Amino acid sequence: MSGPFEHHISADVANAAWAYYCVTQDKDWLREKGWPLLSATADFWASRVERNGPGHYDIKNVVAADEWAENIDNNAFTNAAAKANLMNATAAAKLLGLKADSDWVNVANNIPILKMANGVTQEHAQYKGEGIKQADVNLLAYPLKAITDPAQIKKDLEYYETRVPNEGTPAMTQGVFALLYARLGNGEKAYHWFRDAYEPNLNPPFRVIAETKGGTNPYFATGAGGIVQAMLMGFGGLDITPTGIVQIKSALPTKWKSLKITGVGVEKKTYTVK
């Protein structure tokens, strides 16, 4: 059972709460619901790290977002999600006029994100280039925004897209690849991964998505969520920021004429990409 060691889930829930505030701008909700969650999870990470000197506040013995990586140290996604959790809690405190624990920023600044000799972000301390079950490092570009340099995002994509086996892996990773390639301006590569995220997984008679290619265990909501995000946040360029939803540059496949997204956010805005 990998669940008890997937400590990144604590940060995932907290970061989702912050995203909810960012979209709604509802400070009452943030104060009443979001802040207790954000502050408690930030305290968790401050206690969870092992303080081994500057830049080495290590998070050891976790299961990565890539669930084949069990009981490993300094997982890229776990560490980046923890850093985001700590910084989001600090931002929430400032918005609400509350005093954040100054140690949160200290911890966030000292949690490492590892790199391999080839410059690719390393999935975890023990990682040696093996196959992966799910996106992990690539999630640092989206949704965590821990990596923002397009060249680094591209380098990490080109490396890890070759590490995902074609069979037996969940339909969630390809959606992330599609989203990131669309944001990098490569509509054709994005379209390849977009189709690969769902077409091999569709089951008759209603074309519901199974967890794996050729699988028979629908409905796989995680994979479906990845497909929706590839469309909205990838091809559509929608981006959640602390001040609300904005639209960033993205690319469509050449065979698509345009994309129109309606009813976005609390203001029910419309966004178009051509």
Phi, psi and omega in degrees: 000117182272342187308312183300342181256359179276068185292344177300338181299325177301317178289324180301315181294316179297317181291329174293322177297318177296319179298322178299315177298316182302321180286316187271334186058031183268095183290330177297315177297317181300317181292317188276322187247312186288315184299314178303322180289313182297317183290321181292320179288327175296318176299321178302312182293324177297330177272337186281327183291152171258119189273094185251030177106168183306130180078003184227050169272081192283146173246105188253159173059064176233166166260129185289172168303323168286102190288354172283344180265094186254140174053053181244174185246147175048054175295135185302310183292315180301313182296316181292323178293322177296316178301316179297318179303313181296318181286324178293322177296320178296318179295321179297318179300316180298316179299323185269359181072028180255164180266116177279151173294121182297340179290337181300312180293321177302313180295313181303319183287347183246004175279125186278147166244116190276155174230152175270171182300332180277003178090355178282141176298128185275131185297323176195171188299329182265003187289132182232024175096010182288170178295155181237151181276321184220162172303141178220286178305319184295340177287348176289335175280316175215130010265358192283336182058028175283334174241123183239346181288119182304324180295320178290320178301315180295317179299315180294321178298310184297332178281307189281340177292341177269359182256002180261113179300152183284341182234150170082005179249151184292151182276065177229333185288318184298327177297323178293317177301315180300314181302312184291321179294324177298318179290333177279354177093009181255083184297327183288317178294322177299318181294321177303310183287330177298312179294321181291342181287339185220326188303316180287353185255359186283136182245137175287161002269354187253007178056045174276152188269129176270168183293321183234164179297124182079004181285166183232022185244062178285166003257131185264093187294327180297315178296319178298321177298323177296321179295316179298317179293324176300322179288309186285307186271338178271278180299322181281341178071014179289143184217133179270123179236167179300340180256009178125190181275132174233172177242126179251170184293137178211174181230140175264159170298151182297334182278354176263133179280317181196167177226128179238126181241124184243161174070034186272130174071185183293337180268001177053049183284163176245136178233142182230142173233134178234000000 
